[in-house]
Amino acid sequence: MAGEFGVSVPWPTGYGPVVRRMGSIAERAVAAQAGADAAIRACGVVGVVSSDVAASLGEMLRVYSRLYFEAEALDTALNPTLTGIQRDLLELLSYHLHMVRDAGDLAFSGRDVPRNERFRLELGDGLGARAEELARLRERLVWDECG
């Protein structure tokens, strides 16, 4: 946790295992971002999207689903700071899950809806700023656990 002037200080005694688990989850989520971002961007092109992209989206859904449920299962009830960090982690993982799912829905729906085409083309932006937020959260967890 960050102390005065942004200097890292160790987490209070007894919270290390939970912080390390959250850090590990965030680390794996960030590691999967390049694949998820590439698959989402591939859905944001004009024309037919390759079936290989569908397979990539399916894999990313499985990865982020596992990470989400692992993060959700952490017991942070006794520490409001950890509960807030867990909530942030779950929100970011949920965003990634929804982006991957929505990319697949828009690219492979089989329906030609002009309104949806506009949204599908916006997928070319990939995960965007939320990917950076997840990377910052991972850094916070990793650096703070080293305190």
Backbone torsions as a table, in degrees:
resi	resn	phi	psi	omega
1	MET	NA	146.1	-175.1
2	ALA	-81.7	133.4	177.7
3	GLY	-95.7	-161.7	-179.9
4	GLU	-58.9	139.3	179.5
5	PHE	64.2	23.2	176.8
6	GLY	73.0	11.0	179.2
7	VAL	-78.7	131.6	-179.8
8	SER	-70.0	138.6	173.6
9	VAL	-127.9	151.8	-178.7
10	PRO	-62.1	151.1	175.0
11	TRP	-66.8	153.0	178.2
12	PRO	-56.9	152.0	-179.6
13	THR	-52.0	135.5	176.9
14	GLY	94.7	-12.3	-178.0
15	TYR	-98.6	-7.7	-178.1
16	GLY	-53.2	-47.9	-178.4
17	PRO	-60.4	-40.1	-179.7
18	VAL	-69.4	-41.7	179.0
19	VAL	-63.3	-43.0	178.5
20	ARG	-62.7	-40.4	177.9
21	ARG	-63.8	-44.5	178.4
22	MET	-63.9	-40.2	177.6
23	GLY	-61.8	-41.1	178.5
24	SER	-64.7	-42.5	178.7
25	ILE	-62.9	-46.7	179.6
26	ALA	-62.8	-39.6	179.2
27	GLU	-60.3	-46.9	180.0
28	ARG	-67.5	-35.3	178.6
29	ALA	-66.2	-42.1	178.8
30	VAL	-66.6	-39.5	179.0
31	ALA	-61.4	-31.5	-179.4
32	ALA	-84.3	-10.5	-174.8
33	GLN	-60.5	-39.7	-177.6
34	ALA	-60.0	-44.2	178.8
35	GLY	-66.4	-41.8	179.3
36	ALA	-65.8	-44.5	-179.5
37	ASP	-61.8	-43.9	179.7
38	ALA	-62.9	-42.2	-180.0
39	ALA	-66.7	-41.3	179.0
40	ILE	-64.4	-46.1	179.2
41	ARG	-61.1	-37.1	179.6
42	ALA	-64.1	-25.3	177.4
43	CYS	-79.3	-12.8	-176.6
44	GLY	-97.5	30.1	178.8
45	VAL	-107.9	156.9	175.6
46	VAL	-74.4	134.8	176.7
47	GLY	104.7	-163.1	-175.8
48	VAL	-79.3	137.2	178.4
49	VAL	-99.2	134.7	-177.0
50	SER	-61.1	147.3	176.4
51	SER	-67.0	-22.7	175.3
52	ASP	-62.0	-33.0	178.0
53	VAL	-66.2	-39.6	178.0
54	ALA	-60.5	-41.1	178.4
55	ALA	-64.5	-41.1	178.2
56	SER	-63.7	-42.4	178.2
57	LEU	-61.5	-41.7	178.6
58	GLY	-61.3	-42.7	178.2
59	GLU	-63.7	-43.5	179.7
60	MET	-65.1	-36.6	175.6
61	LEU	-61.3	-42.7	178.9
62	ARG	-64.7	-43.5	-179.4
63	VAL	-60.9	-52.8	-176.2
64	TYR	-70.4	-29.6	175.5
65	SER	-65.1	-46.3	178.5
66	ARG	-60.0	-44.8	-179.4
67	LEU	-64.5	-39.9	179.6
68	TYR	-61.2	-49.2	-178.1
69	PHE	-68.4	-31.6	175.2
70	GLU	-65.9	-42.6	178.8
71	ALA	-67.9	-37.7	-179.6
72	GLU	-65.2	-30.0	-176.5
73	ALA	-79.4	-10.1	-179.5
74	LEU	-66.9	140.4	180.0
75	ASP	-94.4	103.4	179.3
76	THR	-118.8	11.2	-171.4
77	ALA	-58.1	-28.3	-174.9
78	LEU	-88.2	-2.9	-178.7
79	ASN	-134.5	109.4	-178.0
80	PRO	-59.6	-32.7	178.5
81	THR	-64.8	-46.9	179.4
82	LEU	-67.4	-35.1	177.5
83	THR	-62.2	-41.0	178.1
84	GLY	-65.2	-40.6	179.0
85	ILE	-68.1	-40.5	177.0
86	GLN	-61.5	-42.7	178.8
87	ARG	-60.6	-44.0	178.5
88	ASP	-62.0	-43.6	179.1
89	LEU	-62.6	-45.3	178.8
90	LEU	-62.7	-39.5	179.2
91	GLU	-62.9	-43.7	180.0
92	LEU	-68.3	-40.8	176.8
93	LEU	-64.3	-39.2	177.5
94	SER	-63.2	-42.1	177.5
95	TYR	-58.8	-47.5	179.8
96	HIS	-59.9	-45.0	178.4
97	LEU	-58.7	-47.0	-178.6
98	HIS	-65.4	-39.6	178.6
99	MET	-63.4	-43.4	179.9
100	VAL	-65.2	-46.2	-179.9
101	ARG	-63.3	-46.2	-179.1
102	ASP	-64.4	-37.0	177.6
103	ALA	-59.6	-46.4	178.5
104	GLY	-64.2	-42.6	179.3
105	ASP	-60.8	-43.5	-177.4
106	LEU	-73.1	-38.1	-176.2
107	ALA	-80.3	-29.1	-172.4
108	PHE	-120.4	22.6	-177.7
109	SER	-71.1	-26.6	-178.1
110	GLY	80.4	1.0	178.9
111	ARG	-108.5	137.3	178.4
112	ASP	-99.7	90.7	-179.4
113	VAL	-113.9	113.7	-176.4
114	PRO	-53.9	-38.5	179.8
115	ARG	-63.0	-40.7	179.4
116	ASN	-69.0	-31.0	-179.4
117	GLU	-61.3	-38.3	177.9
118	ARG	-61.0	-44.2	179.2
119	PHE	-66.5	-39.3	179.8
120	ARG	-62.0	-41.7	-180.0
121	LEU	-66.3	-27.7	176.7
122	GLU	-67.9	-18.1	177.6
123	LEU	-63.8	-16.6	177.2
124	GLY	-59.6	-15.5	176.9
125	ASP	-80.7	-10.8	179.1
126	GLY	67.3	-149.8	-177.3
127	LEU	-74.1	-23.5	175.0
128	GLY	65.3	-144.7	-173.1
129	ALA	-63.3	-27.3	-179.4
130	ARG	-65.3	-29.9	175.7
131	ALA	-63.9	-40.9	177.8
132	GLU	-66.8	-37.1	177.9
133	GLU	-62.8	-41.4	178.7
134	LEU	-64.9	-40.2	178.0
135	ALA	-63.7	-39.4	178.0
136	ARG	-66.3	-40.1	178.2
137	LEU	-63.9	-42.0	177.3
138	ARG	-59.7	-45.8	179.0
139	GLU	-59.8	-42.6	179.5
140	ARG	-60.8	-45.8	-179.3
141	LEU	-67.0	-43.3	-177.7
142	VAL	-68.5	-48.3	-178.2
143	TRP	-68.6	-38.6	-179.7
144	ASP	-68.8	-31.5	179.1
145	GLU	-71.0	-25.5	177.9
146	CYS	-79.2	-26.0	179.2
147	GLY	16.6	NA	NA
